[in-house]
Amino acid sequence: MDVTVRDVDQELDNTNQMGVIEYLYTKGAKLHQRDEEGRTSLHHAVMRRSCLENAKQLITLIKEHERRNDVMASGKKKKILNEQEESLINARDAQNGTPLHFVCRFVDTDAQDNVSENIVQLLIDSRAQVDAVDKNYCTPLHYCSRRQFGVANVITLLNVAAQKEQQLNNSINMKSATVQEYIEMQDKNNNTALCLAAEHGCEETVKILLKNKAQRNARGKEFYQPIHLAAKSGNVRVLDILLDDASMNVQKLPVTSNKETPLHVACQYNRTGAVQYLIQSLTQNKTSITDHIEHADNKDYTPLLTAAYYDHIDCVKALVKNGAIMTDVKDDEERNILQICAKRLSINVLKEILVQIPEGKLHEMVKNCDKFGNNPLHSIGRANNSHIHSPGIEKKEVEVCQLLLNTFMGKQQSSTIESERDTGPAFFKHSIEMITKRNNDYRTPLHEACLRGKVAFIQYLLEKIITKERHSLLEVVDDELKTALHIAADVGQVEIVKLLIEYGANIEARDMNDSTPLHGACSRNQYRCAKLLIKNYAPLDDIDEKGCTPLHLASMNGHRKIVKLLLESKANVTIQNTKELNSLEVAILNDQQFVVQEFISHTSWMKSMKNAQLKTFVTDHEPEIDTPLRKLIRLMPAKAEEVLKRCITRLGNEETRDYTVRYNYELLEDQFAGWVPGNEKKKGSSAEKRPSKSWHLWINNCLMRRPNSISVEQSADQQSTTSLLSSHEHKRNVLQHNHPLYIMAINEREDLIKNELVDRLIQRKWSQFTRLVFIITLTFYLWFLACFTATILNVKHSQYYYLLFNYNVTDTTCQTIANLLQNSQQNPSGDGLKQPSDYVLKYMLLGLIAFHLFKFLYLIIQHWQYVLSKSNLLELTSLALCLYYSQDWYSWQMSVKLRCPEQWSVGILLSWLTLITYIQFTPTHGLFIAMLEIIISNFLWFFPILLLLVVSFGFSYYMLLQNQLIFITPIESIIRSYMMLNDVGYESHMYTDSTGLPIYRPITFIIYIIYASLMFILINNLLIGFAVGEIGPMMSRAKFKRSQLRIILISEYEGIMPMKLLQYFAKKNKNEVVLPHKTKWYNKPFHAMKRFFEGNKKKELCDEQTTDDSNREQLDNIALDQEKTKEDIQKIQNDIKDIQVYMKQMNEQICSKFDKLIKEKMS
């Protein structure tokens, strides 16, 4: 540092001579700099009394700066500078507050020190605006009026306003009300300066404002006048000032928008002195005191009710002393003072009132009900009492209840009880009448208290009643037939639920929806209440009017913890509601995935999966079976995959030969579950003793559209026979197309189809029946294709026969050529005549066509939608074209091979393409066909872009090469451009004879170059990369497509399978046990060879290990060297960090010493 001690001493001397503010200004500090709240340095200076001297310095600097600006420039520049200086005195912060606002708001004026007055005057002399308004619409006068020691500032501001008014009157020959308008300006709450002064008890300010003709009847927020605000503050002297005026009509106190008098306001804020003074003033003015004391606001609250509402005992005593009525006064809800005290827990007022009320009226008031039918005990139970923050609020509720009941029973004793021995029962009778009283909602005080969680109050009520009557109280229901336990469980009041159960509440009570308390707790996610109810043996499996158990309701609303609690408590997962849905299905349909996970993870998962109902998915279609697994496949495939994984059981170690895998296909192969021997309902079994697999019977009934229940008198054999007879053929498509595998395929659930269980079942079903049928149909089609191809190859083109007799195709008819072929003179060689082998081939081909057409006819009868698939339509088209080609439609065609020109078509192409649709089901080649389909589908997305490029270049070629034949029309140009994707052929266009040369040869060359670059280099590479770059994902997608097609094929073939055979395979596919390590006899030679080669590989690996030992040692040495270098680098880095820390400490010490030197010089 280059600063010496002498320099520091000199700077400190300058600071002492000039002052800090002036010194900073000379060093370049900006006067107009603002903080994040928009405040300047002047704002901060006037906010604090200790900084007012700094404010004076700032104002002086601003004035000096103004004078310099006046001398510096003129014109526009001078005007800009003046505007900047004005903004410093009247600068506004984020709330539009000026420095004058701040000094009037935060700084008082004492009698001994009038610094604030001087600052206010100094700001005003510096052109501060006295009528400036901030965002609260407050002027400086508003802020001064609320300060106890702001009188001098008020006087200063009013004087300035008066001076402005005088200047205005002198300049204009008319009177102005500037001071009056300034005094009557209203803030955001419509309060004038007088309102604020009265509210804050500033009596001197009130006098000054009244002296300056401030309006006494000015109305602020909610029409509060200054006298109301004075009553609110409780300042009796301000009230005296306001009332001591001829303009104030003391005989009738003003009211607010809520019809509240100052007496109401004083009672609301517990201003006892104001209450007494107002009553005294009204009495001295010979005013009817009763009219004011009994004046009611818009809620029919008198001052007495207001004081009782807020538990202001002193105000109540003052009002009662002056004759306030207590017995016949009610609010707009017809509540008397006892009910108001009970609602607000105004215990002090209640004690005073109970003493003051005459004995004849007390009993009637205690039993009084408001317009909602609530008595005082209801009021206690319904009260929110958020205004009471003390921890003993429950004790107060009990104490208020006790006061009311004891007083009630005491008055009964004095009025109705004649003998002492009858006192107890009579008291009890009337207390029961109070406690069991129902309001308009048919709720007792116990109901209301349960709804709001008043534990101590409930316990007091229950203890007050003997056991016999307590049970009847707990059984009382409201208009929804809910008991107190229902309500407590619904809102989650655990302690109340526990208390009610201890006192004998009926845990199995039902409301109007047949719901128990456990239903309410489970539906509203009240976990602790549900746990407590279950612990006390609440019925888990009771159903409501919709057939829902508590488990249904918890599942429907997604309450995972409660579902887990119910499952652990062994709730029945098989119960169906009125829509025949169990709890798991309800959770699935409401998209509650976490709840579904709980069902799947529980030990009863298989039971919850065994449910079924009929559902019509498409209008005017056959109803189909819907099970939980089918719902999961459609709505939650991830959860369906977990279910399928749980259907696989693995036993033993994977490395041992005893390792066993058990595949359970019961949930997938459920279409004939009711026909399995041993699963039917036995004869004479009761409805309560259902077999464990009764869901199979239900599925069977749904499939055959039979009633839900099976007659107990019908035997298992009769049921099976009836089911078979009632199953019509046209329902088989519903049976197979609703299979879980088919749903996976149609909804493209790739992950599910790749699942081990599903893949195993597909292979199993494929190997059982589908593969045989497929091989048969493929064989017949190959036979047909061979015959058709042989027929095509054996017949020459029709033009050949036309040219044989020197005819063109357009010169003569096909019949003429046929007749010439049959004429031995014209055709001595017999060319074109049929041989015996041709007839054999023809009839064989027609027979195969008839076989395939019969196959399609059978499929149309069984399931006509099957024929609308792409592969079947292609096969039908090829068969139709083959038939049209091979059939001799005229007699003159019978003996000749000639086919007419119109018989030649693309039938052979479609026939060979149809073969691809068969090959796609084969294990190996089917993958490549699926990959080809994916590539074509991806190419079709790119084809519009390719077509756009071809069209653009085609029109360019048409414009440049119109003189050449192949580009003579726009369409031909576009076609040629597309055909040029693999061969540009520009030599034939650019290097022909002189007549055919293009006119625009250079431009044509450029177009060719761009076209070749774009099409050959970019597009081809793009397509190749698109195909090759996605081989991995494409292979996975192709496997899925193959499995998807297999599932569809299996479903279609099973649709034509005999019912008994279908039943046999369904029975066989229930379970499968696989021993992966067990080798079958025909695979033993291959496994022996495999073990032999694996042994040789192990020997080779041992030899390689010996050669690699030396290399490993070298690598270990290199690794050790690297670790050493890392340790050295780490040490160097630590040393550098220590040096940096030491440097920081040294800098801090130097700075602290320098600061001490400066402070010493300053002192």
N, C-alpha and C positions, 0 to 999 in steps of 0.2 A: 504493500500500500504506500502511496506517495503523499498521503495526508500527514502533516506534522502536527505536533501538539500546539504550536503557535497558531497554525491555521484554525484548529478546533477552537482555541480560546477566542480568536477573533470572530468566528461565526457565532459563538455563544453570546458575546457582547452585543453583536448586532441584533440578535434575537431579543435580548433583554430590553434594548432601546426601542425596537420597533413593535414588539408584540408578535405572537405566533401567527395570527391571521394575516397581518400585513407582511410578515416575513415570507410566508408561503406564497402570498400573491406576487411578491417581487421575484420569487423563484419560478414563476410560471404556472402556479395553480389556477385552474379555471373556475370562475365563479358560477358558471351555468352547468357544471358537471352534476349528473343525477345518479342516484342509486337504483337498485332493482325495483323499488316502489315508486320511482319517479320523483323523489324528494331531492331538493337542492341543499346546499350547505346552510342556507338561510332557514329552511324548514327545520333542520336539526338544531340550529342555534336557538330558535324561539321555543322549542319544545320543552327545554329544561331551564329551570330558574337559575341554575348555576352558570349557564352559558349565555345569559342575556347580554353581558358585556361583549362577548364575541359577536352577538347579533348586531349590536351597535356598530362595531368595527366593520362588519360586512355591509351594513347599510351605508356607512360612510364611504367605503370603497366603491360601492355601486354608484353613489352620487358622483364621486370623483371620476369614475369611468365614464359616466354620462357626459360630464363637462368636456372631457378629452374627446369624446366622440363628436360632440357638437362642433368642436374646433377642427377636427381632423378632416371631415368630409362634408360634402353638401349633396343635394339632389337625392338620387335613388339610393346611393350608398349610405348616406346619412339616415335615410328613412329606415333602411334595413337595420342599421345599428340601433336606432331608437326602439324599434320593435323588440330587439333582443334585450335591451335594458328593461323595458316594461315587463317582459316575461320573467325577469329575475325577481322583481318586487311582487308581482302577481303570478308567479310560477305555480303551476298546478301539478299535484302528484297524481298517482293512479286513481285516487278517489275524488279528483278535482278540488282538492283542498289547497288553499293559498297559505302563505306564512301568517297572514292575519287570522285565518281560521285556527291555526295551530296555537298562536299565542293566547287567543281567547278561550281555547279549549283546554289547554294544559297548564296555564300559569295563572295563579290568583294574584290579587292586589291586596297587600296589607295596608293597614293604616300607617305603619311606621316606614315601610319601604314601598314606594310606588314605582318600582322599576318597570313593572308590567305596563302601567299607564303610560310611562314614557316611551316604551317600545311601541305600544299601540299608536301613540301620537306620531312617533317617528315614522312608522310604516305608512300612516295616513298622509303625512307630509311628503312622503316619497311616492305619492300617487297610488297607494294601495286602495283597492276597491272594497268599500264597506258593504256593498250589496252583492258581492260575489257569492254564488251558490255552488255547493259541492254536489256529489251524487246523491246525497240524502236530502237535497233541497234545503240544506241548512245554511244560513248566513252567519257571519261572526256574532251577530246579536243573539242568535239561538244558543250558541255555545257559551257566551257570557252569562246568559240568563239562567243557566243551570248551575253556575258556580256560586258558592256561598260568598266568596270574596271577589266577585266579578263586577261589583257595583260601579267602581270607577271606570271600568272599561265600557259598561253599558252607557254611562253618562257621556263618555268620549264619543262613542259611536252615534248616539242620538244627537249630540251637538254637531257632528259632521253632517249628519242627515239634515239637520235644521239649516246649516250653512248652505248646503246645496239647494235646499228649498228656497232660501232667501235669494240666492244667486239666480235661480230660475224665475222667481217672481220679479226680480229687478230687470231681468233681460226680456221678459215677456209680461205684458200688462194683463196678467190673469193670475188668480190664486192657484196654488198647487197643493196636493195632499201627499207630498213625498214622504214626510216623516210618518204620517199615518199608514201609508202603504208599506213602508219599511217595517213598522212595528207589527203589522198584520200579515206579513209574509209567513207562509206555512211550510213546514218541512214535509218529509215523506209520509209521516203519520198524521198530517193535517194539524199539527200542533203549532201554535204561535209562540212568540217569546213569553207572553204572559202565562200560557199553559205550562211551559217548561219551568218557569220560575215558581209557579204554584205547586207543581209536582215535586220539585226538589226543595221546597220550603225556604226559598230565598225571599224573605219578607221585604227587605230594602229594595230589591229589584222590582218586586210587585208594586211597591209604592211609586217608584219612579215611572214604571210603565203605565200605571193607572193615571198618574199625573200628566203623562203625555197622551192621555185619551185612548189607552188600549181598551179594546172591547172586552167587557167581563163575560159576555155570553158567546164568546168565540168557541166553536165546536171543533174538537180535535178528533182523534181516532174513536170510532164508535160513539160519536157525539158527546164525548167527555168535555165538559166545560171546565174552566179554571177552578171552580168551586169543587167539582168532583175530584180533580187532581189534588187539590189541597186536602180534601178529606182522605185521599189515598195516602198522602205523605203524613197525615196526622198532625200537621202544624196548626195549632189553634190560632196563633197570631195571624197567619195568612188567611185563615177562615174569617177572622174578625175583620181584617182589612177588606176582604171581598164582600162580606155581608154589610159592612158599615158604609152603605151608599144608597142614595135614594133610588138609583136605577135598579137596584137588586130587590126583587119582590120576595121578601123573606116569608111571607105568608104562603107562598107556593114554591117549593124547591124545584129547580130544573131537573129534567130527566134525560137519560141517554137514549140511544137507539134501542136499547134493551129495556127501556122504562125504569132504569135504576136511578134512584135519588142519591144525593151525597151520603145519606144515611146508609143505604145499601153498600156503597163503596167503603165507607168507614168500617162497617161490620165485616166486610169481606177481608180487609187487610188488618183486622184486629186493632183498630185505632179507637181505643176506648175513650180517650180524651176528646177526640173529635165527635164521637157519638154523644157524649154528655154535653159538649158545647152546643151541638146542633139542636139537641132537645131543649137545652136551656134557652137558646136564642128564639126558638119557636114559641116557647112558653112565655118569654118576656114580651114578645110581639102579639100576645093574646091570640095565637093561632091554634086551631083545632089540632092538638098534638096527635089525636087518634088517627086522623087521616094520613099523616105522614108516617107514623109508626106502622100502620097496617097497609101502607101502600105496597102493591104487588108489582113485580116486574113482569116481563113477557112470559116467564115460566111460573108465574103466580107465587114467586118467593117474596115474602115480606122480609124486612130487615132481621126479624127474629129467626126465620127459617134460614136466612143467609148465614147468620152467626152460628146457628146450630150445624149447618152444613160444614163449616170450617172449624167447628169445635172451639169457638172463641167464647169462653165462659164469662169473661168480664163484660163483654158486649151483651151477652144474654142477660146477665144480672141487671145491667143498666136499663135494658129495654123492658124487662119484666117489672122492674121497680117503677117504671113510668107507665105501666098499664098495658103492656103488649099482650095480646091474646095468644094463648097456647093451645087451646082445646079444639077450636073449630077452624083452624087455619090449615089449608092443604095446598099443595102445588098443583101444577097442571096434570100430573099423573095421579092425583088424588091421594098423595102420601102425606100423612100428618108428620108432626115433628118427631114422634117416636120412631117412625119408619126411616126418616131422614137420618136421625142419629144412629140407627142400627145399620143403615147402608154405609155411612161414612165412619162408623166406629167412633162417633163423638161421645166418648164415655163420660167426659167431664160434664158436658152439657146434659147428657142423659140423667146423670145422678141429680143434677140441679132441677131438671124438669120433673122427674118423678116425685120430688118433694113438693114442688109447687102446684102440680095438677090436683084438682079436687078429687076426692075419692070416688065420687059418683061417676066421673068421666073416665077414670083411668082404665077400668075394665073394657070399656067400649073402644078406647084408643089402642089398647094392646091388641085387640082382636080385629082392628080395622084392616081392610085389604084395599090395595090400590086398584086402578082400572085393569091391571093385568092379573088380578087375583092374588097378589103377593102380600103376605102378612109380614111383620117385622123379622120373623125368622127366615123367611124367603129372602128378604133384603140382605141379611147377613150372609146367607149362602151365595147370593148372586153378586155381591159386592166385589169389585176389583181391588180397591184400596191401594192402588199404585202410588198414591200421594203419601202413604205412610212408609217410611224407610227404616223404622225401628225393627230389631229382630223379634220383639215380643208381640207381633201382630196377631199370632194365633191365640195368645193368651187374652188379648183384647177382645177377640171375637167370642171366646168362651165367656169372658166376663160380661160382655154386653148381653149375650144370650141368657146368662144366669140372672142378670138384673131384670130382664124382661119377664122371664118365667117366674122368678120368685115374687116379683111385684104382682104379676097376674094371679098367682095362686094365693098371695096374701089378701088381695081384694076379694077373691072368691070366698075366702074363709070368713071375712067380715060380713059378706052380703048374703051368702047362701048356706053356709054350714051352721047348723044349730047345735049339734053335740060334738064334743071334742073327739069322741071315738070315730066319728065319720070324717074327720078332717083329712086323713091320709088318702083314702080312696077318692074323695072329691077332688083334692088337689091333683091327683094323678090323672083323673078323668079329663080335667081341663087342660093339663099339660100335653096329654096325648092328642087332644083336639087341636092344639096349636102345632104340634110337631107333624101330625099327619095331614094337615090342611093342604089341599092341592090348589095350584094356581090355574090359569087359563090353559096352560100346556099340560095340565094334569100332573105336574111335578110337585113333589113335596120339598121342604127345605133340605132333606137328605139328598134328593136328586141334584138340586142346585149346588150343594156343597161338594158332591162327588165330581160334578162337572168342572169345578174350579179348584179342586185339590185342597180343601180345608179339612185337614186331618183331625186337628184338635177339636174343632167344632162338631165333626161327625162323631168322634169318640164321646163327647159330652152328651150329645143327643141319644146315643145308644145306651150309655150308662144311666141316663135319666129314666129309662123305661125298663120295666121288669121283663123277664125272659119271654113270657107268654105274648105280650104285646110287641116285643121286639121282633119276633118272627113275622108278625103281620106287617110291621113297618118295612121290613126288608123285602117283603113280597109285593109291596105297592108298586104299580107300574104307571108310566106316563101314557101320553096319547099314542106312542109308538110301541106300547106294551113292554118297554124297557124297565128293568129294575135298576136299583142303584148300582148293583154290581156290573150290569151291562154298561152303564155310563162310565163308571170308573175304569173298566177295562178298555173301553173305546178310546178314552183320552190318555191312557197310560199312567194312571195314578196308582203306582205299585203299593204304596203304603196303605192307601184306602182299600185296595183290593184285598190286601192281607188282613186288614182290620175287619172288613165285612165278612170274609170267610171265617175268621175267628169267632165272630158273633153269630154265625150260623146262616149266612146268606146261601140261597139255593144256587149252586154252581151249574145246575142243568136247566135254569130258567130260560124260556124262549120268548122272543119279542114277536112283533107282527110279521116278520120275515122268517120265523122259525129259527132264528139264529140264537146260539148260546153266547155267553160272555167270551168264550174262547174264539168263536167266529169273529167277533168284533176286534179282539186283540190281534188276531192273525191277519185280518184284512187291513188293519191300520198300522201294521209294523210295530206293535207294542211288544217287544221281545220279552222284557222282564215280566210283564203281566202274563203273557202266554206261558212263560216258564213257571210262574207261580201257580197258575191255574192247572197246568199239567201235573205239577208236583202234588197238588191237592186232588188228583184223580178226576179232573174234568174229562168228559167224554171226548175222545179224539175223533171218532168216526160218525158223530151225529151229522145229519144233513139238514140244510135249510130248505126253503120252499123251492129253490132251483136245483135241489139235489147236490149242493156243494158242501163238502166237508171243510173244516178249517184248513186242511192241506190244499184244497182247491183254491181258496181265497188267497192264501199266502203265495201260491204259485202264480196266480193270475196277476198279482200286484208286484211280483218280483222281490219278495222279502226272503232273501237267501238264508239268513240266520234262522228265521222261524221255520223255514222248510227243513233245514238241517235238524233243528230241534224236534220237529214232528217225526221225521224219519227215524231219528235215534230213539224216539219214544214208541216206535213200532206202530205208527199210523198206517192204516190200510191204504195201499197205493192203487188198488184195483177198483175202488168204488167209482161209479159213473154218476155224473150229474144228469139233468134232464135232457141235455144234448148228447148223452151217451159218451162223454169225454171223461177220461180220468185226469188226475192231477198233472201228470207229465204232459199230456196233450194240451191242457189249458196253458201251461207254461210255454209250450212250443208256439201255439197260436198267438200268444201275446208277446212273442219275441223276448222272453226272459232267459237269456243264454246262461247266466250264472245259476239260475234255479235248475235249469235242465242239467247242468253239470253236476249238481248235487244228486239228482235222481240217478244219473248214469254211474256216479261214483259209489252209490250206496249198494249194500248187499241185496236189496230187493229190486234191483234194476230190471231183472228179467220179468218179474211180475208186472211192473209198470209198463213194460213194452208189450204185454199181451192184452191188447184191447183193440176193438174194431167197431166201426159204425159205417152205415151206408151213407154215401154222399154223392149228390149229382154235381159234377164239376162243369158240365156243359148242358145248357138247356136242351130239352127234348132228347137227351141221351139216356142210356141205361145208367142207373146208379152204380157207383163203384165202391169197393171196399177202401176204407182209409184207416190206417193203423199208425201208431206213433213213429215207426220206422219210416213209413212213407212220408209223413209230415216232416221228419227230420231231413230226409233226402231233398225235399222241395225247399224247405225254409232254412235249415241249419245243417248243411252238408258236413261241416267240421265236427259237429256233435254226432252225426250219423257215423262218421268214420271211427270215432271213439267206441260207439256201440259195436260196430263190426269187429274192432280189435278185441273187445271183451268176449266175443263169440269164439275166440281162438284160445284153447287151453294147451299149454306146453308142460309136459311132464318129463322130469329127468334132466340130465346134463346133455348139452348139445354135442359133446364130444364122445359120448358113449353110444353103444349100439342100441341101448334100451330107450333112447330118446324118442318121445312120442308126441305127436301133435294131433289134437282133437278139434275138428271143425264142426261147429254147431250151426247148421243152416236153418234152424227152426223158424227164425224171424224172417228169413228170405223166402223159404219154401212154405208159405202158410196158406196156399189156396185150397188145399185138401186136408187141412188139419183136423177136421171133424170126422174124417173117415179112418183115422189111425186106430187099429185095434187096441182096446184098453183105455182110450181117451174119451169114449162116448159115455153119456150119462147112463148109469145102470138102472134097471127096472126097479121101481119102488123106492128110489132114493128121494129124500126130502129136499125141499128147496134150500134148507140151511146147510145141507151136506153136499155142497157142490164139489165135483172133482177138481183137482188142481189145474186141469187143462180145459176148463169149460169154455175158455175163449176160443178154442178150436171149433166147438159146436156153434158158437156165436158167428164166427166167420163163415162156417158152412151155411148157416141160416141166411146170412146176408147175401151170400152168393146166389142162393136159390130163391131169394126174395120171399122168405118165410118169416113168420112172426118171431119176435125176439126170444120168447120163451119156448122151451121144448116140453111137450107133455110128459109128465113123469110116468104115465102109463105106457108110453111107447118105448119099445126095446131098442137097443143099439142097432140091431140088424135092420129093424123096420125103419129107423132113422136113416141109415145108410142107403137102403133101397129107395126110400122116398126121395132122398136127395138126388140120387142118380136119375130117377125117372123124371123128376121135375126140372133137371138141368137140361135145357134145350140147347141145340147146337149153336144158335145165333148168339148165345151168351158167352161162348168160348173166347171171342175176341175181347170182351170185357174182362174175362178171367185172366187172359195172358197179357193184354196191354196195360193192366193195372199191376203187373208183377213189379216188385221193387227193382229188379234188374232193368226192366223196360223203362221205368221212371228215371233211373240213373242215365240211361242212354238218351232218352228224349231231352232231359234237362242238362245234358252234357256235364255230368259230375265226374270230371276226369280223375280227381283224387280218389273218389269212391270206387270207380271201376278198376283203378290200379291196386286197390286194397287186396291183401293176400287172400282173404276169405272170398271176396267176390270173384277174383281171378280163378281161384280153385273151383268155385261153383260153375263158372262159365266153362272151364275145361271139362268138368264132369258132365254137365248137361250136353256139351258139344259131342263128347265121346259116346254118350248113351244112345241117342237117337238121331240127333241133327246131322252128325257126320255121315251116317249111313245114307240118310235121305239126300244129303248134299251130293255125295258121291254118285248116287243113282241119277239124280237130275243132271249133274255135270256130265255123266257118261252119255246119257241120252242126248244132251245138247251137243257134245262133241261128235256123236254119231250123226246128228242132224247137220252140223257144220261141215263134216267130212263129205257127206252126200251132196250138200249144196255146192261146196267148192268143186267136187268132182263134176257136177253137172255144168258149172260155169266153164271149167277147163275143157270139157268135152264138146262144147258148143262154140262155134266161131261167131264173130260179130256179124250182124245182119247186113252190114255194108259189103262184106265179102261175097255174100250170095247175090246181092244186087249187081256187083261188078262182074260176077261170073257170067251174067247174061247181058252185060253192057247196059245196065240201068243205073240211074242215080236213085237215091232214096226218095227224092221228090217226084220222080218220073212216073212211078207206078205204085200199086198197092202191094201189101205183104201177101195177100192171097194169090196174086198173079205169080209172084216168085215161088210160092209154095207149089203151085200147080206145075210150074216149069221144072222144079226139082223132082216131082213125081213122074214127069214125062221121061221115059227111058231114051227117047230119041234126042231130046234136048239135053239130058243129063245121063249119058251112057255110063259114066264112071260111078254113078250112084252116090255122089258126094252130097252130104246133107241129109241123107235118109237115116232113120233110126234103126239101130241094131237091137237084138234081144237084150243085150246088157243095158241099153239105154232105158228100155221099159222097166227092167228090174230096179234100176237106179231111181227112175221117176216114181214108181209106186212106193219104194222104200222111203223116199223123201216126203211124199205126201202122207204116208203113215206117221212119220216122225212129226210132221207139222200138225197132224190131227191129234197126236198125243200131247204135244205142248199146248195146243188150243184147248183141249179137254182139261188139262191141268189148270189153265187160267180160268176156265169156266167154273171149275170147282172152287177155286179161290174166290171168284166173284160171289158165288153163292154163300161161302163161309164169311168172307170179309172183303167187301168190294173196295174199301179204301186201300187195301194192300196192292191192288193193281195200279194205283195211281203213283207208285214210286217211280223214280227215274229209270232204274234198271229194268223194271217190268215193262214200262212204256217203250223203252228201247227194244226189248226183246219182242214185244208184240208187233212193233213196227217192222222189225227185220223179218218176222214170220209172215206178216202180210205181204211184204215185197217179195219174199221167196215164193210164196204161194202164187202170187200174180205172175212171177217169172216162169215157174216150172209147170204150171197147169196149162193144158191144151184147151183153150177156151172155144176153139172152133173145130169143126170136123176136118178141115183141110190141114190142121196142125198136128193131127194125130200121128202121122207117119213121118214127119220131117223134124229135123232139129232146129229149124229156123225159128228164131224168136223175133217178133216184130220190134221195130225201133222203140216204141213206147214201153215195151216190156223190160228194156234195159234200164237199170236204175242202180242206186247205191245200196241195194239190199245186201250184197256181199260184204261191203264195208261195215254196215251196221251189225251184221251177224258176227263179224270178227271183233268188233268193239264190244258187243254183248258178252263175248268170252271174258273180257277184262272184268266185267261185273261179277263173274263167277270166280275168277282167280283171286279177287280181293278178299275172299273168305279163307284162302289157304294160309297156312302158318307163316311161310317164308316170303313168298312173292306178294302176299297181301300187303306187307309193310311198304314195299316200293310203290304199289299202286296208290296206297294212302298218301305217301309222300308226293307222288305225282299230282294227286288231287289238291294237296296243300299248295304246291308250286303254282298250279294253274289258277287257283283262287287268289293267290297273292299277285300273280301276273295280271289278272283282270282288274285289280285295283290300279295297277300302273298303266294299263292299256289306254285309258283316255289321254294320258300325257303323251304316250307314243303316237297315238293317232293324231294328236295336235301337231306334233313335229312332222309327221308324214304329210299332213294336209298343207302345212306351211311350205315345205319343200316342193310338194306336188304343184302348187300354184306357181311357184317360182320357175320350175321346169317348163310349165305350160307357157309362161310368159316369154321365156328365153328360147325354147326349142319347139315352137309351134310348127316350124317348117318340116319337122320329122314326123313320120307316120305314127309312132307310138306315143307321141305327146300332142296329137292333133286336137284332142278334147280335154276338158278339165278332169272328167272322171277317169279317163285313161291315164292321164298324168299322175293322178293320185294312186291308181292301182299300180302303175309302173314304179312309182316311188316306193311303195310298200314292198314290191317284189325285189327292188334293188337293195334291200337290207343285207342280202348276202352277196350280191353282185352288182356293182355300180354300172359296169359295161360302158364306161365313158368313151372307150376307143371307137366304138361304132357310131357314136354321136359326134365326136370331135374331129375324127380323121376320115371322113367320107370324101366323096368327090366334091368338086367345087360347087355343085348345085345344092348339096345337102349340108354344107358347113353352116354352123350357127352364126347369126349376125353379131350377137354380143359374146364373142368368144372369150375375152378376158374375164368378164363377169361370170360366165358359165363355169370357167375353171375354178374361180373362187367359191362358187356355190357347191361344186363337187367336193372341193377340199373340206369345207365346213361340214357337209353332209357325211362324208366318210369318217371324219374325226368324231363327229357326234354319235353316229349310229354304230360304227364298228368298234371304236375304242371305248367310248363312254357307256352306251346303252348295253352292249354285249357284256362288258365287264361288270356293269351294275347287275344285270340279270344273273350272271354266273356267281358273283359274290353274294347276291341275295339268296341263291339256292344253296351254295356250298357253305356259306358262313353260318347258316342255321341248321347244319346237319344234325347236331346234338338235340336241340329242341324239337326239330322236325321229326327225328326218329321217335322221340317220346310222344309227340302228338300223333304220329302215325300209328303207334301201338294202341293208343287210346281209340283212334278211329276204327282200327281193326276190331278191337273188342266191342266197340259200340255197334258195328255192323253185325258182329256175331250174335250179340244179344238180340238185335232186331230179327235176325234170321232164325234164331232159336225160338223166339216168340211166335213168329209166323208158322214155323213148322209144327210147333206144339199146338197151334190153333187147328191144324188138320189131323192131329194125332187122335187115334181112338181114345175114348174117355177112360176105358179101363187101363190102357197102356199109360196114359198120362197119370192116372191115379197110382199106378205101380211105381213109376219113376219118382213121383212126388213123395211117396212113402219111403223109397230107397234113399232119397237125398236129404233126410232129416239130419243125419250125423255122418261124419266120416273120420276114421282114425287112421293116421298115416305114421309109418315108421321110416323117417327119412334115410336112416343108415342101413336099413335092411335091403339087401340086394336080391333081386329076383333071379331065378335060375338062368334065364336067357341073357342076363346082363353080367353074369359072373366072369366070363372070359375078358370082357372089356375092363372090368374093375381090376382084374389081375394084371393086365397090361399097364393100367394106370399106376398101380402101386409100384410096378417094376421101374417105370420111367421116373417116378418121383424119387425112388431110391438112388438111381444114377445121378439125378440132379443134386441130391444131398452130398454125394461123394465129390462132385465137381465143386460145390460150394466150400467144402472143407479144404480142398486143394487151393482154392482162391484165397482163403483166409490166411494160410501160411505165407503166401506171397505178399499179402497186404500188411503183415505185422510191421515190417521195416518202414513202410510208408506211414503207418500210424505213429510210430515213434518220432519220425521227423515232424509230423504235424503237431504232436504234443509239445515238442521243443519250441516250435514256432509260436504256439499258443501261450507257453510260459513267457517267452520274450515279450509278447504283446501285453500280457498282464503287467509285467514289470514297467514297461513304458507308460502304461496307463496310470500306475501308481505314482511314477515320477511327475507326470503331468498334473495329477491331482494335488501333489505337494506344492508345486509351483503356483497353482491357482489359489491354494489356501494362503500362501505367503503374500500373494498380491492382495487378497482380501484384507489381511491383517494390516498391510501398509495403508490401504484406503481408509480403514477405520481410524488408524492413528492420525492420518492427515485431517480427517473430519474433526477429531477431538482438538487438535491444535488450532484449527480455524475457529472453533467455538470459543476456546480460551482467549484468543486474540480479540474476537468481537466483544466478549464480555468485559475485558479490560478496557476496551475503547469506550463502551457504554458507560462504565463507571467514571471514567475521566470526564465525559460530557455531563453527567449528572452532577459531579462535584463542581464543575464550572458554573452550571446553571444555578446551583444553590448559593 
